Amino acid sequence: MSSSENEAPAIDYRFTLANERTFLAWMRTALGLLAGGVAVHELVRPFRHHGLRSAVAVSCIVLAAVIAVGAYGRWRHVQSAMEHGDKLPHTVMVPILAFGIAIIAVLASFGLLIS
């Protein structure tokens, strides 16, 4: 077997760059959540229920960390799939982000209602 038969087909650079742009979009989302968590903790007046403001802030920050770590894992899995010519893997990032934001929204709404 020659060395050219062992080599994986070259990936179109546009796909690699698209994968990087997607990773960066997830990172921007994580940074926005992180900034939102810090802003809620520092700038929002305390809710009547003790600790609810902190719960909203911590939820934002934890979701930011989950999204950042997940974005890196997703980038690696997609890159590996492209390098091996496999189908692109499914992602759990979208439902995690959707449910995470829904939970944060419910917590924040509850805090506003009881204030």
N, C-alpha and C positions, 0 to 999 in steps of 0.2 A: 504494500500500500504506500503510495507516495504521500509526501507531507501535505500536498494540496487537497488530498481526499480527506485528511483529518481535520482540516481547518473548517470552522463554522463559516457560513456565508457572511459577508460584510453587512453590517447594519447600516441602513440609510441614515446618514447623520441627522436628517430632519426628525426621525423618530426618537433618536437619543436626545436631541434638543427639546422635543415636545415632552419627553419624560421628565427632563430637568425643569421645564417650565411648570409642569404639573406639580412637581415636588415643591418648587418655590411658591406656588399658589397655596398649597397646604401649609407651608411655613408662614406665609403672610396671615393666613387664617389663625394659626396658632399664636402668632404675635399679637393679633387683634384681640384674641381672647385673653391673653396674658395682660395686655394693657387695660382691657375692660375690667378684669378682676382686680387689678391694682387700683383703678379709678373708683370702682364700687367701694372698695375698702377705705380709701382715703378721702373721697369727695362726697359720697352719698351720706346724707344725714342718717343717723341710726334709726332703724325701724323700731317700733314699739316692742316687738318681741326680741328679747336679748339673743344675740348670736345669729339672727337671720341674715343680716348684712354680711357677716363673716361667712355664712354658708354659701351665699351667692358668690362672693368673691373667691372663696376656695374652690367652688365648683367650676368657675371660669378658669382658674389657674390649673386645676387638675385636668380639665378637658384640653387645655392648651398643651400640657405635657403629653397627654395621650395622643393628640393629633400630631405633635412634632415627632414623637417616636414612631408612630404609625406611618407617617409620611416617608421617613427614611426607609422603613421596612418595605413599603410599597414601591418606592423608587428602585430598591435593590431587586425585588422580585420581578418587576417589569423589565428591568435591564437584563437580568438573567434569562428571562423568557425570550426576549428579543435575540440575545446572543445565541441561544440554543434552538431558535426557530420554533419555539413552543407557542401555544395559545397564551394570550395574556391572562393572568390570574384575576379572579374576582376580588373585589375589595369589600372590606367591612368598614372602611373609613366613612363612607357616606352615611350609613345608618347610625354609626357611633356619633358622628357630628350632629345629625338631625335629632336624635333622641337626647343627646347631651344639651343641646341648645333648648330643646323643649322643656327639659327639667329645669334648667336655669330660668327660663321664662316663667314657668309656674312658680318657682321659688320667689322670683322678683315680684310677680303679680300678687302673690299672697302677702308679701311684705308691704306692698303699697296699699293693699286693701285693709290691712289691720293697723296701718299707721294713722 
